[in-house]
Amino acid sequence: MKLPTTTIGDDAAPLLPPVSSYATVTGLLKACHPLPAAAVSVLMAALVTAVGGRGLMAGAAAVGAVATGQLSVGWCNDRADMRRDSAAGRRDKPLVTGETGPTAVSVAAIVALVLCVTLSMACGLLAGSVHLAGVAAAWWYNLRLKRTVVSWLPYALAFGLLPAFVTLALPGRPWPPLWLMAAAALLGTGAHFVNVLPDIDQDLAAGVNGLPQRLGRRRSVCVAAVLVLASSLVLLIAPDGPVTRPGWAVLSMTVLLCVLALARPVRDADARLPFLAVIGIAAADVVHLLMLSTTIA
């Protein structure tokens, strides 16, 4: 049985006791999904550095747009899932434990979204619109698509558009090479398959039947490994010029992390390990991007 869709302004969420200002702030920090938000922001900073061609303020605006967009998506996610998380007894969720309140999370999500729109448009109309399309896809995932077989699509779209956001803000507004957008989309989709691993049982009980939930933990880890390995392969062989030794080193690290993620059973206790492996692969890809800076734009 499916639960009704919960929205940011849902007044039917469970009542929680008042919390202090300090607890609200710390709760908000936990509710924004800090590790994925930081990882995507660092990836964006690496893309901006690799592409170059802009001043410090313009680069900071682009990174700030992505960071605030990620914050808005994280807060939207926890607010939209509040009733499901409460029913599942999720003690790792600040909205369930009472560390922060639903109003604070709703306001934070909206404020972050407004800042995201402002900073995105400061990078140019076309570039800003492309980035906001990715943010809109992430919100659509939170509010609807996470319960469908196309739950992976917003990740592919949002990550695939990140390189375009970077290059379209440059003079002449060039589109990035398709291989770079494909590599980013593959990496983001792989992250989706491992990001949901710790919550699969609770998701299924709550009627959240995205593609990873339908596949199960083991098959989702396998799919994620194939996707992130494909991302690293694209970065290795698609750019012009010979494959470098550092490029092979990055690919070797990716293969090693995939093997480590697949080597042990995916139980509740260690379901977070594949996600951390994907974060490590993303870091390796960031290093590779910096080495490919002359071929990106």
C-alpha positions in Angstrom: 0.0 0.0 0.0 1.4 3.4 -1.0 1.6 6.2 1.4 0.2 9.6 0.1 2.8 12.0 -1.2 4.2 14.3 1.5 5.0 17.8 0.5 7.1 20.6 2.0 4.1 22.2 3.5 2.4 19.1 4.9 0.6 20.0 8.1 -0.2 16.4 8.9 3.4 15.6 10.0 3.7 14.4 13.6 4.0 17.0 16.3 7.4 17.2 18.0 8.5 19.1 21.2 10.1 22.5 20.9 13.8 22.5 20.4 16.6 25.0 21.3 18.2 27.2 18.7 21.5 25.3 19.0 19.8 22.0 18.5 17.9 23.4 15.5 21.1 24.4 13.8 22.9 21.1 14.5 19.7 19.3 13.4 19.6 21.3 10.2 23.2 20.4 9.5 22.5 16.7 9.9 19.2 17.0 7.8 20.9 18.5 4.8 22.7 15.2 3.9 26.1 16.8 4.5 28.3 14.1 2.9 26.6 14.0 -0.5 26.2 17.8 -0.5 29.9 18.3 0.2 31.0 15.7 -2.3 28.9 17.3 -5.1 30.2 20.8 -4.2 33.8 19.6 -4.3 33.1 18.0 -7.7 31.7 21.3 -8.9 34.8 23.2 -7.6 37.0 20.8 -9.4 35.1 21.3 -12.7 35.3 25.1 -12.3 39.0 24.8 -11.6 39.6 22.4 -14.5 37.7 24.6 -17.0 39.0 28.0 -15.9 38.3 31.0 -17.9 36.5 33.0 -15.2 37.3 35.2 -12.3 37.2 34.2 -8.6 33.8 35.8 -8.0 32.2 34.1 -11.0 33.7 30.7 -9.9 32.5 31.2 -6.4 29.0 32.0 -7.6 28.9 28.7 -9.6 30.1 26.7 -6.7 27.7 28.5 -4.3 24.8 27.8 -6.6 25.5 24.1 -6.6 26.1 24.1 -2.8 22.8 25.9 -2.0 21.0 23.7 -4.5 22.3 20.6 -2.7 21.3 22.0 0.6 17.8 22.7 -0.6 17.5 19.1 -2.0 18.8 17.5 1.2 16.3 19.5 3.4 13.5 18.9 1.0 14.2 15.1 1.1 14.1 14.9 4.9 11.0 17.1 5.1 9.2 15.1 2.5 10.1 11.8 4.1 9.3 12.9 7.7 6.2 10.7 8.2 7.8 7.7 6.6 11.0 8.1 8.7 8.9 8.5 11.9 6.9 5.4 11.1 10.2 3.5 10.5 11.7 4.8 13.8 14.7 6.3 12.0 16.8 7.6 14.9 19.4 9.0 12.5 16.9 11.6 11.2 16.8 14.9 13.1 13.1 15.4 12.3 12.3 12.1 14.0 14.5 12.6 17.0 13.3 16.2 17.5 16.7 17.8 17.0 15.0 20.2 14.6 11.4 20.9 13.6 9.6 20.6 10.4 9.0 24.4 10.1 12.8 25.0 10.4 13.6 22.5 7.7 10.9 23.8 5.4 12.1 27.4 5.7 15.8 26.3 5.3 14.9 24.4 2.1 13.0 27.4 0.6 15.7 29.9 1.6 18.5 27.7 0.1 16.4 27.3 -3.1 16.0 31.1 -3.4 19.8 31.5 -3.0 20.4 28.8 -5.5 18.1 30.5 -8.1 19.9 33.9 -7.4 23.4 32.5 -7.7 22.6 30.3 -10.7 21.2 33.2 -12.7 24.2 35.3 -11.7 26.2 32.8 -13.9 24.1 33.7 -17.0 20.5 33.0 -18.2 21.4 29.8 -20.1 23.8 28.4 -17.6 21.5 29.2 -14.7 18.5 27.7 -16.4 20.5 24.4 -17.1 21.5 24.2 -13.4 18.0 24.9 -12.1 16.7 22.2 -14.4 19.0 19.8 -12.6 17.8 21.1 -9.2 14.2 20.8 -10.2 14.8 17.1 -11.2 16.3 16.5 -7.7 13.2 18.0 -6.1 11.0 16.0 -8.4 12.8 12.9 -7.2 12.2 13.8 -3.6 8.5 14.5 -4.1 7.5 11.8 -6.6 10.0 9.9 -8.7 11.8 8.1 -5.8 8.8 5.8 -5.6 8.9 4.8 -9.3 11.0 2.6 -11.6 12.6 5.7 -13.1 14.0 6.9 -9.7 17.5 6.9 -11.4 16.5 9.5 -14.0 16.8 12.7 -11.9 20.3 11.6 -10.8 21.4 11.1 -14.4 19.9 14.4 -15.5 21.1 16.5 -12.6 24.7 15.2 -12.6 24.9 15.1 -16.4 24.0 18.8 -16.6 26.6 19.9 -14.1 29.4 20.2 -16.7 27.1 22.2 -18.9 26.4 24.6 -16.1 30.1 25.2 -15.8 30.9 25.7 -19.5 27.8 27.6 -20.5 28.9 30.4 -18.1 32.1 30.9 -20.1 32.5 33.5 -22.9 30.8 32.1 -26.0 28.7 29.8 -23.9 30.1 26.5 -25.3 28.5 23.2 -24.4 30.9 20.6 -22.8 32.0 17.5 -24.6 29.3 14.8 -24.6 31.7 12.3 -23.0 32.1 14.6 -19.9 28.3 14.9 -19.5 28.0 11.1 -20.0 30.7 10.4 -17.4 29.0 12.7 -14.9 25.6 11.1 -15.5 27.0 7.6 -15.1 28.7 8.6 -11.8 25.5 10.3 -10.4 23.3 7.3 -11.4 25.7 4.9 -9.7 25.6 7.1 -6.5 21.8 6.7 -6.5 22.0 2.9 -6.4 24.3 2.8 -3.4 22.8 5.9 -1.6 19.5 4.0 -0.9 21.1 0.8 0.4 20.8 1.4 4.1 17.1 2.3 3.8 15.9 -0.4 1.4 13.9 -2.4 4.0 12.2 0.7 5.4 11.5 2.1 1.9 9.8 -1.1 0.8 7.7 -1.2 4.0 6.6 2.4 3.3 5.8 1.8 -0.4 8.9 3.4 -1.8 9.6 1.2 -4.8 12.4 2.9 -6.8 14.5 0.8 -9.1 17.2 0.0 -6.4 14.5 -1.1 -4.0 13.1 -3.4 -6.7 16.5 -4.9 -7.5 17.6 -5.4 -3.9 20.9 -4.7 -2.1 23.2 -7.1 -3.9 22.0 -6.3 -7.4 22.0 -2.6 -6.7 25.6 -2.7 -5.6 26.5 -4.6 -8.8 24.7 -2.0 -11.0 26.4 0.8 -9.1 29.8 -0.8 -9.7 29.2 -1.1 -13.4 28.0 2.5 -13.7 30.9 4.1 -11.8 33.4 1.9 -13.6 31.9 3.0 -16.9 32.2 6.6 -15.8 35.9 6.2 -15.1 36.4 4.3 -18.4 34.7 7.2 -20.3 37.0 9.7 -18.7 40.0 7.5 -19.6 39.4 6.7 -23.3 37.0 9.4 -24.6 39.2 12.6 -24.5 41.5 13.4 -27.3 45.1 12.3 -27.0 46.9 9.2 -25.6 45.9 7.6 -22.3 48.3 8.7 -19.6 49.8 6.7 -16.8 48.0 8.8 -14.2 44.8 8.0 -16.0 45.5 4.3 -15.7 46.3 4.8 -12.0 42.9 6.4 -11.5 41.1 3.6 -13.3 43.0 1.0 -11.2 41.9 2.8 -8.0 38.3 2.7 -9.3 38.5 -1.0 -10.0 40.0 -1.7 -6.6 37.2 0.3 -4.9 34.5 -1.6 -6.9 36.1 -4.9 -5.9 36.1 -3.9 -2.3 32.4 -2.8 -2.5 31.5 -6.2 -4.1 33.7 -8.4 -1.9 31.5 -8.7 1.1 27.8 -9.3 1.8 25.7 -6.1 1.8 24.0 -6.2 5.2 22.3 -3.5 7.2 25.5 -3.1 9.3 27.8 -2.3 6.3 25.4 -1.0 3.7 27.1 2.4 3.9 30.4 1.0 2.7 29.5 0.9 -1.0 28.4 4.5 -0.8 31.7 5.5 0.7 33.4 3.5 -2.1 31.5 5.6 -4.7 32.6 8.8 -2.9 36.2 7.5 -3.2 35.7 6.9 -6.9 34.2 10.3 -7.3 37.3 11.8 -5.7 39.5 9.8 -8.1 37.4 11.1 -11.0 37.9 14.7 -9.7 41.7 14.1 -9.8 41.4 12.8 -13.4 39.2 15.8 -14.4 41.9 18.2 -13.2 44.4 16.3 -15.4 42.0 16.6 -18.4 41.5 20.4 -18.0 42.7 21.2 -21.5 40.2 18.9 -23.2 37.0 20.0 -21.3 36.2 23.4 -22.9 
